[in-house]
Amino acid sequence: MNRKIAIATALTTGLALLPLAAVAQTKTGDDKAVRHITGQTLGAELKKGMTKDAFYSEIIITQAPAYRVINTTRDKPGEAEIHDGWTDHIFVQEGEATFVTGGKIDGSKVTAPGQHRGKSITGGTSRPMRAGDYFLIPAGTPHQMLLEPGKRIKFIAFKTVK
C-alpha cells in the first residue's frame, strides 16, 4: 500500500486534496484482481491517518475512469464542495454528522478541474447523517459534512461519472 502512488493517482484523476499534512490516503491494491480486505485491515488503515491535524483519513478502495470507491473516517467538519462531473453515493457506516446540501457555496473557488470548494453553504437543507443512512448527491450539487466537536463519522462513498 503505497501512499505516494495513491496521492499521485488521486491528483492525476482530479481528486482535490486538502494540504497533504491534513489527509492520509491509502490505495488498497490492483483493481484487476479479486481482492478481499477485512474490516480489521480497513479500520487499522483508517486509524493510521487520523492524526491530530488530519481533517479525515481515507482509503481509495478501487477506482477507474467512471467510478471511485472510498472508505473515509472524519472527525472534523469538511469544506463545502461541488463536483461538476461526479455523483456521490454515501453510505454511513458509523457515527453521526449533519449533511448540508443545495444552496450556494460561500467563497467558492475552483480547487481542481471540476471541483469547487468554499467555507460554508448558505440556503442549503440540513439533514442528520446516521449509521445505515444513504445519501445521493447529484453532480453539481453543493454539499458539506458538519461534525460537532468530539463526534466522528465513517462512511463509504461511491463516486460515479455524471
Order of alpha helices (4+ residues) and beta strands (2+ residues): alpha-beta-alpha-beta-beta-beta-beta-beta-beta-beta-beta-beta-beta-beta-beta
